[in-house]
Amino acid sequence: MKKILISFSEHGKNCGRDSIVEFYSKMDANQRNNILTSLARLLDENRPGLLNANAADVSACPPDDAVILDRLKVDDGKIDRMIGSVQTVIAAEDPVGRVLSSHTRADGLKIENRKVPFGTVLIIFEARPDVCIEAAIIALKAGNRILLKGGREARTTNLFLAGLWRMALEENGFDNGAVRYLDIPRDETQSLVRGDGLKFDIVIPRGGEELIDFVERNSKAPVIVSGRGNNFLFIDREADLEMALRIATDGKSRLSVCNALDKILVHSQLPDLEIAVKKLAGEMNDIGISVFGDGRAVSADASKIAPIENEDVWFEEFLSAKIVIGIVDDVDEAIRTINKYSGGHSASIVTANADDAERFLNEVDCAAVYHNASTRFTDGGEFGLGAEIAISTQKLHFRGPLGVEHLMTNKWFIHGGGQVRG
């Protein structure tokens, strides 16, 4: 097992458009895959060191903060998933230079549109050390450089993983300019976002609303927002209740993830409505979830459902052992409610009515919409991308999990023989 140096940071060199041109010319698809192959091996070989580094971070985390601990903790299973993500991305088709369209004009001018990397990606993330792997493998496979800025909660783990990246790059004849971890304090991070220091072409904030708001207000580079979840499940009047209960409880199987369930809407004409709501609240209580509800939900079972304190709760992403149940009168009201309050991430309908399902899927304004399935599937790995750099909740340039295919832009290539427009 090789010794890993975990205390490095380089953030003084230019990483803008001048250097990116040289970077692309020196690293082809095979070389990028070779780097990823080295990384997968190094992750496996250095399990003990990675687990020890993570243990230091976990020991410094408040023991009662279950959400942060869930995000922060690395075990053998998570290492296996990291390696699996790397291997899936290696196997993916290389997107760099792919021709999107091509035609030749009558005057012989050939015009092609090709996929090209963004250039340099800055990602700022909180308490998720696996982002050091998933985000960077996506960026590298797509031909980008990446600047990683992780939260202080996972600093030791992040630096260890950055050391593995450096080794993988150096084994293949490249310096760590392709994947760089920025071990810098908050004020320097804020200055970086404002445009002082390293140059980057796009920035992805993955964290709380305060971080996202700061980056959106201050970045001179385009921002990809990986925003709040606040995901909804609608149990329609023609729903299979047992299916709905399985989907609802699965939605709360992990609390720290952005694809977790926060709100459940129940059709007022669901057969045996009161019994169904009681059963739903009971199932949630059984897995340790506190249940809140609107007036009609509370009236169904006041012993298990507490009244919501104010309407603002409908906007909240909980990331905690909490869920809200509301009663709606039809599919239209469910769609309006979701479109008003959700974070634009994921929403699901449980119904045997194909027309209601189709209306819901078409009219709910979320990145991922489901019929008879859990919102917990909104994930790059589950969608066949191998990994994700973020789950975009905005409409430009792409929505939902962002994989290799999506961390790209386009460029026009024109070949002529002396044509002029005149």
C-alpha positions in Angstrom: 0.0 0.0 0.0 1.4 3.4 -1.0 1.7 6.2 1.5 -0.7 9.0 0.8 0.1 12.6 1.4 -3.1 14.3 2.5 -2.1 17.9 3.2 -1.7 19.5 -0.1 -3.4 22.4 -1.8 -2.6 24.4 -4.9 -4.6 27.4 -5.7 -2.3 30.0 -7.0 -1.8 28.9 -10.6 -3.8 29.9 -13.6 -6.4 27.4 -14.4 -8.3 29.3 -17.1 -8.8 29.0 -20.8 -5.1 29.3 -21.8 -4.1 26.2 -19.8 -7.2 24.2 -20.7 -6.4 24.2 -24.3 -3.0 22.6 -23.5 -4.8 20.1 -21.2 -7.1 18.9 -23.9 -4.4 18.5 -26.4 -2.4 16.2 -24.1 -5.1 14.0 -22.6 -7.1 11.7 -24.9 -10.0 9.3 -24.1 -7.7 6.4 -23.4 -5.5 8.4 -21.1 -8.6 9.6 -19.2 -9.8 6.1 -18.8 -6.3 5.0 -17.7 -6.4 7.6 -14.9 -9.8 6.4 -13.8 -8.6 2.8 -13.8 -5.7 3.8 -11.6 -8.1 5.6 -9.3 -10.3 2.5 -8.9 -7.3 0.4 -8.0 -6.0 2.9 -5.5 -9.4 3.2 -3.8 -9.3 -0.5 -3.2 -5.7 -0.7 -2.2 -6.0 2.2 0.3 -9.2 1.2 2.1 -7.6 1.1 5.6 -6.1 4.6 5.2 -9.4 6.0 3.8 -11.4 4.5 6.7 -8.9 5.9 9.2 -9.1 9.3 7.7 -12.9 9.2 7.7 -12.9 8.0 11.3 -11.1 11.2 12.3 -13.8 13.3 10.7 -16.6 11.2 12.1 -15.2 11.5 15.6 -15.2 15.3 15.4 -18.9 15.3 14.2 -21.6 15.9 16.8 -23.0 12.5 17.6 -26.6 13.6 17.7 -26.5 15.0 14.1 -27.7 11.9 12.3 -28.0 13.6 9.0 -24.4 14.9 8.8 -23.1 11.6 10.1 -25.0 9.7 7.3 -23.5 12.0 4.7 -20.0 12.0 6.2 -19.5 8.3 7.1 -17.4 6.2 4.7 -17.5 2.4 5.1 -16.5 -0.5 2.9 -19.9 -0.5 1.2 -19.5 3.2 0.3 -16.0 2.5 -1.0 -17.4 -0.4 -3.1 -19.9 2.0 -4.5 -17.2 4.6 -5.3 -15.2 1.9 -7.2 -18.4 0.8 -9.0 -19.1 4.3 -10.1 -15.6 4.7 -11.5 -15.8 1.5 -13.4 -19.2 2.4 -14.9 -17.9 5.8 -16.0 -14.8 4.1 -17.6 -17.2 1.9 -19.6 -19.3 4.8 -20.8 -18.8 6.1 -24.3 -16.5 9.0 -24.6 -18.5 12.1 -25.4 -15.8 14.6 -26.3 -15.9 15.7 -29.9 -19.1 13.8 -30.7 -20.8 15.3 -33.7 -24.3 16.5 -32.9 -25.1 17.8 -36.4 -23.4 18.1 -39.7 -24.3 19.5 -43.1 -22.6 20.9 -46.2 -24.0 24.0 -47.8 -24.4 24.4 -51.6 -21.2 26.4 -51.7 -19.2 23.5 -50.2 -18.9 25.0 -46.6 -19.1 22.1 -44.2 -20.7 23.0 -40.8 -20.5 20.7 -37.8 -21.7 21.0 -34.2 -19.7 19.0 -31.7 -19.8 18.3 -28.0 -16.9 19.9 -26.1 -16.0 20.2 -22.4 -16.9 23.3 -20.4 -13.3 23.8 -19.4 -12.8 24.2 -15.7 -15.5 23.3 -13.2 -15.6 24.5 -9.7 -17.8 22.5 -7.3 -18.4 23.5 -3.7 -20.0 20.8 -1.5 -20.7 20.1 2.2 -20.0 17.0 4.2 -20.1 14.5 1.4 -16.6 13.1 0.8 -17.8 10.8 -2.0 -18.3 13.9 -4.1 -14.5 14.0 -4.4 -14.8 10.8 -6.4 -18.2 11.1 -8.2 -17.9 14.7 -9.3 -14.3 14.4 -10.4 -14.8 11.2 -12.4 -17.7 12.8 -14.3 -15.6 16.0 -14.9 -12.5 14.1 -16.1 -14.3 11.7 -18.4 -16.0 14.7 -20.0 -12.7 16.3 -20.6 -12.9 19.0 -17.9 -10.6 20.1 -15.2 -12.3 20.3 -11.8 -11.6 22.3 -8.7 -13.0 20.6 -5.5 -13.9 22.6 -2.4 -15.4 20.4 0.3 -16.7 21.3 3.7 -14.6 21.3 6.8 -16.6 18.4 8.3 -15.0 16.0 5.9 -11.6 17.7 5.5 -9.4 14.8 6.4 -11.3 12.4 4.2 -11.4 14.8 1.3 -7.7 15.4 1.5 -7.0 11.7 1.5 -9.2 11.2 -1.6 -7.5 14.1 -3.2 -4.2 12.4 -2.5 -5.5 9.3 -4.4 -6.4 11.5 -7.3 -2.9 13.0 -7.4 -1.4 9.5 -7.4 -3.7 8.3 -10.2 -2.8 11.4 -12.3 1.0 11.1 -11.7 1.0 7.4 -12.5 -0.3 8.3 -15.9 2.1 11.2 -16.5 -0.1 14.1 -15.5 0.1 16.6 -12.7 -2.8 17.3 -10.3 -4.0 20.2 -12.4 -6.8 18.1 -13.8 -8.3 17.3 -10.4 -7.4 19.7 -7.6 -8.7 20.0 -4.1 -8.8 23.5 -2.6 -8.0 23.4 1.1 -8.9 27.0 1.7 -11.0 28.8 4.3 -14.4 30.2 3.8 -13.3 33.8 3.1 -11.0 32.6 0.3 -13.8 30.5 -1.1 -16.0 33.5 -1.2 -13.4 35.5 -3.0 -12.8 32.7 -5.5 -16.6 32.6 -6.3 -16.5 36.4 -6.8 -13.7 35.9 -9.4 -10.6 36.6 -7.5 -7.8 34.0 -8.1 -8.4 30.8 -10.1 -10.5 31.1 -13.2 -13.3 28.6 -13.9 -16.0 28.3 -16.5 -18.9 27.0 -14.5 -19.6 26.6 -10.7 -21.8 24.0 -9.0 -22.8 24.7 -5.4 -24.0 21.5 -3.6 -25.2 22.4 -0.2 -27.7 24.5 1.8 -29.8 27.4 0.5 -27.3 29.9 2.0 -24.4 28.5 -0.1 -26.5 28.4 -3.2 -27.8 31.9 -2.7 -24.3 33.3 -2.2 -23.0 31.6 -5.3 -25.9 32.7 -7.5 -25.6 36.3 -6.3 -21.8 36.6 -6.6 -20.4 34.3 -9.3 -19.4 35.8 -12.6 -19.4 32.3 -14.1 -22.6 30.4 -15.0 -24.1 28.5 -12.1 -25.6 25.0 -12.1 -28.0 24.8 -9.1 -28.2 21.5 -7.3 -31.1 22.8 -5.2 -33.5 21.7 -2.5 -35.5 18.5 -2.7 -38.9 18.9 -0.9 -40.2 16.0 -2.8 -43.9 15.1 -3.0 -45.9 11.8 -3.2 -49.5 12.0 -4.4 -51.8 9.0 -3.5 -54.6 9.2 -6.0 -58.1 7.9 -5.4 -57.4 4.8 -7.5 -54.2 4.0 -5.7 -53.1 0.6 -4.5 -52.7 1.6 -0.8 -50.2 -1.1 0.0 -48.0 0.0 -2.9 -48.4 3.6 -1.7 -47.3 2.7 1.8 -44.2 0.9 0.5 -43.3 3.9 -1.7 -43.9 6.3 1.1 -41.8 4.5 3.7 -39.0 4.0 1.1 -39.0 7.7 0.6 -37.9 8.2 4.2 -35.4 5.3 4.3 -32.6 7.8 4.2 -33.0 11.2 5.7 -29.9 13.0 4.5 -30.4 12.7 0.7 -32.0 15.2 -1.6 -34.3 12.5 -3.1 -36.0 11.8 0.2 -39.7 12.3 0.6 -41.0 15.3 2.5 -44.7 15.7 1.6 -47.6 13.3 1.0 -50.8 14.4 -0.6 -53.8 12.1 -0.4 -56.9 12.2 -2.6 -60.0 13.0 -0.5 -61.9 10.3 -2.5 -59.5 7.5 -1.7 -61.6 4.6 -0.4 -61.7 4.5 3.4 -59.7 7.7 3.6 -59.6 7.9 7.4 -58.3 4.4 7.7 -55.8 4.9 5.0 -54.4 8.1 6.6 -54.2 6.4 10.0 -52.3 3.5 8.4 -49.9 5.9 6.6 -49.2 7.8 9.8 -48.7 4.6 11.8 -46.3 3.2 9.2 -44.3 6.5 9.4 -44.3 6.4 13.2 -43.1 2.8 13.2 -39.9 3.8 11.3 -39.3 6.8 13.6 -40.8 9.6 11.5 -42.8 12.4 13.1 -45.9 13.1 11.2 -47.5 16.5 10.7 -50.6 17.4 8.7 -53.2 19.9 7.5 -56.6 20.1 9.3 -58.2 17.3 7.4 -55.2 14.9 7.9 -55.1 15.7 11.6 -58.8 15.0 12.0 -58.2 11.5 10.6 -55.8 10.6 13.5 -54.9 13.3 15.9 -53.0 10.8 18.1 -50.4 10.3 15.4 -50.5 13.5 13.3 -49.6 16.9 14.7 -50.9 20.1 13.1 -48.5 22.0 11.0 -47.4 25.2 12.7 -47.7 27.5 9.6 -48.0 27.3 5.9 -44.3 27.9 5.3 -43.6 24.3 6.2 -44.9 23.3 2.8 -41.8 25.0 1.3 -39.3 23.2 3.5 -36.9 20.4 2.7 -36.6 18.6 6.0 -33.5 16.4 5.8 -34.8 15.0 9.1 -37.3 12.4 10.5 -40.3 14.5 9.6 -43.1 14.3 7.0 -46.2 16.3 6.2 -49.6 14.8 5.0 -52.2 16.9 3.2 -55.6 16.1 1.8 -56.5 17.3 -1.7 -59.7 17.1 -3.7 -58.4 16.1 -7.1 -55.4 15.7 -9.4 -55.5 19.4 -10.4 -55.1 20.5 -6.7 -52.2 18.0 -6.2 -50.4 19.4 -9.3 -51.0 23.0 -8.2 -49.7 22.3 -4.7 -46.6 20.5 -5.9 -45.8 23.2 -8.5 -46.2 25.9 -5.8 -44.2 24.4 -3.0 -41.7 21.8 -4.3 -38.0 22.4 -5.0 -38.5 21.2 -8.6 -36.6 18.0 -7.8 -38.8 14.9 -7.8 -42.5 14.0 -7.5 -44.5 10.8 -7.7 -48.1 9.6 -8.2 -49.5 6.3 -7.1 -52.5 5.4 -9.2 -54.1 2.8 -11.4 -55.6 5.5 -13.5 -53.4 5.9 -16.6 -55.0 9.3 -17.5 -54.4 10.7 -14.1 -50.8 9.5 -14.2 -50.2 11.0 -17.6 -51.6 14.4 -16.6 -49.5 14.3 -13.4 -46.3 13.4 -15.2 -46.8 16.1 -17.9 -47.9 18.9 -15.7 -45.8 18.6 -12.5 -42.8 20.9 -13.0 -40.0 18.8 -11.5 -36.8 17.4 -12.9 -38.0 13.8 -12.3 -41.6 12.6 -12.2 -42.7 9.1 -11.2 -45.7 6.8 -11.7 -45.9 4.1 -9.0 -42.3 4.4 -7.9 -40.2 6.0 -5.2 -38.5 9.4 -5.6 -35.4 7.7 -4.1 -34.5 6.6 -7.6 -33.5 10.1 -8.6 -29.8 9.4 -8.7 -27.1 9.3 -11.4 -26.2 5.7 -10.5 -29.8 4.5 -10.5 -30.5 6.3 -13.8 -27.6 4.4 -15.5 -25.1 7.3 -15.5 -22.6 5.6 -13.2 -22.4 8.7 -11.0 -23.5 12.3 -10.9 -21.8 15.6 -10.4 -25.1 17.1 -9.2 -28.9 16.9 -9.5 -29.8 20.1 -11.3 -33.2 21.6 -10.3 -33.0 24.4 -12.9 -34.0 24.2 -16.5 -30.8 25.4 -18.2 -28.7 23.7 -19.4 -30.0 20.3 -18.1 -32.3 19.0 -15.4 -31.9 16.1 -13.0 -28.8 14.0 -12.4 -25.9 15.3 -14.4 -23.6 12.6 -15.8 -20.8 12.6 -18.3 -23.1 13.4 -21.2 -24.3 16.6 -19.5 -21.1 18.2 -18.3 -20.5 19.4 -21.8 -21.3 22.3 -24.0 -21.1 22.6 -27.8 -19.0 24.3 -30.4 -19.3 24.9 -34.1 -16.6 23.6 -36.5 -16.6 25.1 -40.0 -14.4 23.8 -42.9 -14.2 25.8 -46.1 -12.2 26.3 -49.2 -11.9 30.1 -49.3 -15.7 30.9 -49.2 -16.7 34.4 -48.3 -20.2 35.7 -47.5 -19.9 38.9 -49.6 
